[in-house]
């Protein structure tokens, strides 16, 4: 028999790859359905990488040969797509919400529009960066800068003292009339100005609270994804142990406002469940602070995550029941409630993506800087001896 010519893997891959344009595939109903299945799972499956995606990786990321790493990039693509899609209705809704409520001067209105502009800018950048999903180093830097601007802008906005916007008599009289209409009490101008400040303070808490609270579960999910991707590392487990108690603290502080407004016992039960879940995931993170195999990481995380989600779902049920009174008390419409939920979900996904990139980049950075140094090794051994002696 004549010897068979060697197999050209690139041409073979091209032969089985569907002929399609990248934008058409990205925004097709089929790929959006695939992205929904990918994005909300923590175990990134290698068998879900599409032939067309492998072809793109072969062309743009030739160094990514590991099937798990290819699946990780495909997972990032799906997460970014869902976040970009969810940001479209959120941006439109935020724009109309800025014009809701009492009139404020042009400077105050400009400040309220800044978060909308930052959200719209991130939405545009997210759609634009979908074409660079295979170029991880380039894309993650652009996304991180865009996310940082989007995340920080609302905090900068509330540096502006909105009560000063009502210093003119006409606006202050209008605010006082509104307060008197709602309370049926006579309110002096000085107290009306203070009331306006309190109202904007509560608005700031309602706007910034969910953004801060969504950061912690995003970081926890990012730690789990990183541990599954690089099971031999220990940093993700330590991050879970650090993030869980902060999440519990922030969630407790945020829930205090609706609880004080309504006095609903459901908030107490729901908040207790959230605190219990964070204690549980923090303790479980200790089991991930050692190098593991892929199978060990999957089994330890799978059982822990299912129990964690179960506790949060039950707690969320009580929270939602209690929130109905809070929504009624503040006269919040259905649109605000829906956008609030959508904002939390999209921010958790986005923080998972950005957090995963940051953890991987940080681990690579410290790995490259870990050059053997005799002086540092001597100091490390001395510290270990002192630690063993102290804890003996």
Phi, psi and omega in degrees: 000143177284142179295138180283140177294150180298146183285127176272101185296324181296316180290324178295318179295320179296328182292328182262001181276128177299139178278108183205155176277141184302311180299322180296319179291319183300318185258015176284155180297326180295315182289326176297322176295319176298320181295323177298320179290322182289310195296326186266007174257151178265330178273110185277118187268132182286335183281357180264000176287124183287151176304322179295326177291320176296325178295319178295318179295322178297328183272323189250343181220071185295339181279349179270092180254336181293126181301326180291323178289323175297320178294326178297316178294322177294322176298316178301320179300316181293318179297314181296323178298313181295318179298315180298318180294317181292333180288342180295302178295329179296317180296316179297316180296317179299324180297315180289329179293332180293337180264001178273142179103191184292154177291142176230159179298170185299322181295316177297320179294323178297321178295320181292337180277343183301313179298326178295316179295321178294320179293318178295320179297317179296321179301315180296316181295322180297315177296320181294322184281354176298332180285344181254025187297334180276349180258081190298313185299314181291314185292319185296326179292316179296315180295322181295316179296315180296319179294319180299317178295317180296321183286319187280329187307313179299328178291323178293323183302318186276009165289330178291125180283099186296337178297333178292338179292343182255019181289334177292143187301319184298313181291323181291322176296321178297316178295319180296320178297322179294317180295318180294325178294322182282328186253347183060032179234151175280127185239121174296160182299320180298317179290328177296319178297319177295320178297322177297318178298321179293322179297313180291330174295319178293322177298319179299318179295320180292328181279315186276332183302305179301327180294320179289316182296322180290340180295321185290310176297329175296320178292323178295315178296321178297321178296320180292316178300317180295320179296321178291328181282322180231076189295341181280351181275158181247342184301319181302323179295319178293323178295322177298319180295327180280320185288325185300310180294326176295320177299316180298318181294313180296318180298320180297317181294318182294321183288341180301323182297303179296330179293318180291330179287319186257331185066022184283130180291341179298328178295322179297315180294315180297319180292323177297322177294320178297317179297317179298319180297321181290321175299318181296313183288330177293316178295320180293330179298334178300329180286350181255008181271015178234153176297134182227165170277170179299318180294318179295318179298316182298313183293318180294318182287321185299311180294317181296315185293321179298316179293320179298313180295321179300315179296319181293323180295316178297318179296319180297327177300315177293321180298315181297320178297319178288328181293336180301319177293321180295317179297320179292321182292325181265003179058042177279133181280172181295326182296317179295322179294315181296315179294328177296316178294315180296323178295318180296314182297314182294324180290325176296316177298314181296316180293329175296315180296309182294320180296318178298315178300317182294319180295315180296316180295321180294318179297320179294321180297311181289331177295320181288332182273354183277060177279132181304131180225114182304321180294317180293321179297323178295318178295322179295317178296321179296319179294321179295320178296315179297320179294318178296319180295317183293323183266007181293000000 
